[in-house]
Amino acid sequence: MIKLSKTLIAGAALLSTAILYGCTEPQTLNFEYKASKGASREYDFSSETKMQMENAGSKEAQEMTISFNVAEDILDVNDKNERKTNYRIKNAKIAKVEDGKTQEMPMSNLNDQVLTIKSTAKGVLTELNGTEISGDAAAMAAPEFIPLIPFDDNQISVGQTWEKSTETSNKIPPYDTVQSVNVKTVYTFTGYEKYKTSKVAKITEKTESTQKTVTNPPKPKEGQEEVPSITTTVTGTIEGTILFDTKEGIIVKTEKVSKQNSAMTIKMKSKKDENGEAQAMKDQTFKRTSESKITLVLADTDSSKDSNKEESKTESKDTEKK
């Protein structure tokens, strides 16, 4: 009989343990949201923004933080696991930094606003406040304060990516205004991360977007002044992580950094002087840059805390009996 040393046995045991625990989480997943009618949750949302504006050489900087609670109520779930959900904003407030001082005030216009959506098990929006949406509109991601991202239709393995993109072009009245939007988001399933007492799937997000709006007003009638043409361009990026609880089928946390650059150019028309001669007018340009840190976290609700307290009391009584 071959004798193995204690060191070799211990090493083999550690190796077996590492392999065992490393393989406890599936490396390929069919990402889906799970919902039960009547379920309620609450999320904490915050957006910390630093903004800088520039006009005719003058610069102005602003800092502000918007925060609120989001109550999620599952109103209905059909046999395809499509769900109808209410999201209600509570305790909204804004904190602005001016002259080195922070001033906080409530945002009463946001409080108790309700957004009702319908979405598939894969996180695709199908209805918004009673209006059906499809195509490019459905491909757009939900607002940042809603815990919902679109998943791929197929199973996704660790390291694999999926993309969601949209490209639209619309005419907007009353002037000859054309707005084009191009958004592309790449999601990557990077593996697992420990969150509180369990392991959750970690997904990274990288988004690039461009929005261009061009307004070319019609020629004025006799006696009317010419209206200048306006071109606005907004480019942005978003990078961050999403933590998804695969057992519960919900997002538990998102952390993102959003950067945005915008420029608005007003092309001034020529203006006649006293002698009736055309005088060229200088174009005006307004610029703005902003960076926001956005977080959305599943809150520890009072009901869950009360439940934990009751469990602790029960355990204490059982211990006393023993």
Disulfide bonds with the S-S distance in Angstrom:
none
